[in-house]
Amino acid sequence: MGRRRRPWTKLRAARPQAVGADRIANAVAAETFYGAPAIVVDFGTATNIDVIDEDGYYIGGAIAPGIRISMDALAARAAKLASVPLEAPEHAIGRDTEECIKVGAVTGAAAMAEGLVARMKRELGREDATVIATGGLASIVADSTDAFDVVDGQLTIKGICEVYRRMQKLA
């Protein structure tokens, strides 16, 4: 007998069982609160980008090293590059080492998100997909780009609550 489909999840991934719970929560919240199609960029330990198609199904995305992990690795492996506070720089051209690191880390993360989101929209065939930034560093990165339609630092927890609400209806 096949596995029972969970009515609170809509996954069209190659291996649905391998999709992280945080990514499912983000997809559920994105569709519930912002509609579909949507692209979620989650700036956490990793930078996850999740794509929800026009039918509200999670279809995949991308995973990249997170900003803090990248900054920690840079400070640990480059003796003359100290750790700097994570904040959006005022310019794209850093004028000293600290500002150069901020440009590389924060503006670089924004540029990566812009590029991947643009490619994903083209592949999805939906330039009108709502782009949502979330995660602990979303507001900092959002200061360096206009790629996001919404910045919602609580998206994951909203998704968890929505999944719970839907599960309660089934009980």
N, C-alpha and C positions, 0 to 999 in steps of 0.2 A: 504494500500500500504506500502511495506517495506521501510526502510531507504535506501537512496542512499549511495552506497559505495564511500568513498573518494579515488580516484585513487592514491593519494600521500601517503596513509598509507597502510601498509601491517601488519595486526594484527591477530594473532591466539590466543588471550588471552581469558580466560573464560568470562570476562566482558570487552570488548574493550572500552566501554564508561568510565570505571574507571581508565584507564591507563593515568598517568600524561603526560602533554604536553612535559615536559622535557625529559621523557623517550622515547616518540615517536620521538622527535627531535634527541636524541642520536642514536636511532635505524636507522632512515633515514640516518643520517650522516655516521654511521658505515658502512652500506651497500653501500652507494654511494661512499665513499672515500677509504674504506678498504676492501670491499667485504664481502661475506657471506660464511660460518657461522662466527659469531663474538660474542664476549662477551665484554660488556662495563662496566667498574667499575668506577662509578662517585662519587668522594670524595667531597661531598658538605655538606649541612646541615645534610642530611642523607647520608649514603653510599648506593647508588643504584647499583645493578648489573642487567644488562639487557642482555637477550640472543636473538640473531637473528639466525634463522635456516638457513640451506643451500639454501633455496628458498628465503631468504631475509625477512622473516616474523618475527616480534617481537612475541615471544612465552611466555615470562614471565621472572622471575628473582627473586631477593631478595631485601629486604630493611632492613638496620640495622641503629642503631643510628650513627650519624656522629662523627668524631673525636673531633671536637670542642665542641659539645654538651656533649660528654662523659667527656672531660677534665673540662669543666665548672661545671658539676655535681660533679666531684671528688673534685675540689677545694672548692665548696660550702658546701659539706657534710662531708669532712674530714678536721677538723680544722687545723691539722698540715701539710697539703699538699697544698702548695701555687700553684698558676698558674705558669706554666713554658712556655717558648717559644716552639712553635711547630717546631721541626726540627728533621731530622733523627739522631739517636744516632750512635756513632762509634762502639759500641759493643752490643751484645745481653744480656750481663750481666751488668746491671747498677752498678756503683761503688758508687753512692751517690743518695740521694732521687730524685734530679732533673733528673739525667740520668735514674733512674729507671722508673720515670713517662714517659719520652720520649720513653723508650723501650716498656713500656706497651701500650702507645697510638699509636705511629707511627709503630713500628715493629709489635705490636699486630694487627693493621689494615692491614698491609701487609700480615701477616700470615693468617688472616681471609680471605682476598681476595684470597690468594694462595689456601687455602682449598676449598672455595666455587667454585672458577674457576675450579679446578681439578674435583670436583664432578659434576659440570655442564657439563664439556667436556665429562665425562664418560656417563652421562645421555643423552646427545645430540648424543653420538656416534661419536663425531668428535674431536679428539685430535688436529687436525690442525686448529681449530677455532682461528681467530685472536683475541687477547686480547688487548683492548684499555683502558688506564687509562685516565680519564678526571676529571675536577672539580678543585676547588681552591687549594686543597691539594694534587693533583695527583703527582706533581713533588717531593714533600717531601716524600711521601710514596714510590714512585718509586725508591728512593735512598736506600730503605731497602729490595728490592726484584728484582728478574729477571723474575717475572711472566708476565710482560707486554711486548707485542711486540711493542706497540706504546704508547707514552704519548702525548696526544693532548688536551691541556687546552682549546681549542676553539671548541671542538666537538659539544657542544650543540648549540652554535650560528651558526655554519656551518649547522647544521640540520635545524634550524629555517629558515635560508636563502634558503636552498634547498627546504623546504616545500613551502615557498613563491614563489620561482621560478616555481615550479610545478603548483601551484595554478594560477599563471599568465598565464601559457599555456592554462589553462582551461577556462579562462575568455574571 
